[in-house]
Amino acid sequence: MRLILLTGMRGRVGFELSKAFEAIGFEVRPMNHNLNYSKYQLPSCSELSQYENVIVVHSGQPNAPRKRADRIRYISATRDLIEESHINSFRFIFVSSLSAHESNRSNYSRDKQCLEELTIANSGSVVKLGIVSGLKNGHDLKIEKMQKMFTFFRLSFLLSSSTIYFTNLNSLKNIALDLNRLDFYEGYRVYVDTEFHPATELSVFELSLKRLIVNALSLLSKVGSGKADVLLSLMDGMRKPN
């Protein structure tokens, strides 16, 4: 029997991943953190002895607003989970994002990059997703509604200099199928679909104004403003890294 221990199972990505894993024959068990994100508890060896293959899939993270203390505990807890999985010879997969790259200055991106490096250092695999679209149960990000709102307030240029890549439900199913491949378990795998928000040229004024707003959001993000962090991720994060 094959078992997947999944964090973030109640989240929008984790929920869909759990269904995809179950559809191809994996048993999926949620793995939760304690109240302050300082510990993920792996099952005991006796509980796992019946399984021939155990895979830890880490897709959970603290909800916004993300206080500095929560972020530090989350990274520490994930580091422990990665190392413990490695010691027990469990396959470890970290679900990251295309927004995790050097040109994205948000806390979200920095945390993801840190955990990507820890995962690779312990022979794990990193799955990088775009904005996940097509989700059910009210989880879908309404990117078109957001764009209309930005246009209404004459702020559409905030998004116009980035290409926003999407990952749809079929890609999440492909992740489940790819677990059967031996080369899946080390390195990076990127799941991107053809749907995207295309880049457009900006005027000098728009570029200057965007730079001013981005710098202001960066400052707010550093002092713990969760909304600023989310906006930075959308504006600056989902573009292809330089």
Residue, then its C-alpha position, 0 to 999 in steps of 0.5 A: m500500500r502507498l500512503i501520502l501524508l498531506t499538509g494543508m488538506r483543508g486548503r484550496v490546493g491541498f483539498e484538490l490534490s488529496k482528491a487527485f491522489e485518491a483517484i489513482g489509488f493512494e491512501v491520503r492522510p491529513m497531517n496537521h500542525n499544532l496551533n502556533y505552527s511550531k510542529y508537524q507530527l509524523p505518525s509513529c513507525s508502527e502506524l506506518s509499518q503496513y505501507e511499502n511507500v510513504i510520501v510526505v506532501h507539504s502544501g500547507q502554510p499559515n493564513a494571511p495576515r502572516k505575522r513575523a513570529d508565525r512565519i519563523r515558526y512555520i519555516s522552523a516546523t517545515r525544516d524539522l518535517i523535511e529533515e525527519s522525512h529524510i531520516n525516515s527515508f520518506r519521499f518529501i515533496f514541497v508544493s511551492s509557487l512560480s511567484a517564489h523567485e529572486s525578483n519577488r520581494s514579498n514574504y510569501s516568496r522569500d519563505k517559499q524560496c527558503l523551503e525550496e532550498l531546504t527541500i533540495a538539500n535533503s533530496g526532496s522534490v519541489v513542485k512549482l504552481g502558478i495561480v491555481s484556477g478552476l477550483k470548486n467550492g468557492h476556492d477559485l481566485k476570481i482574477e477577472k473580477m480583480q482586474k475589473m476592480f483595478t480598471f474601475f479605480r484606474l489601477s490596472f497598470l499595477l498588474s499590466s507589467s507582469t505575465i500571470y501564469f495559471t495552473n488548472l485542475n488537470s495539472l494537479k491531477n498530473i502531479a498525482l500521476d507523476l508520483n509514479r515516475l522515479d525521476f519525480y522525487e528529486g529537483y524541481r517540477v513546474y506546472v504551468d498551463t496556457e491561460f495567462h494574463p498578458a503583459t502590456e507596455l507601460s508609459v514612463f508615468e505608469l512605471s514611475l507610479k507603479r514603482l512608488i506603489v510597489n515600494a510602499l507595499s514592500l515597506l508595509s509588508k516588512v512591518g507585517s501587513g498581510k494585504a500588502d504581501v498578497l498584493l505584492s505577490l500578485m503584482d510582482g510575483m507571478r511573472k517569469p523570473n529574470 
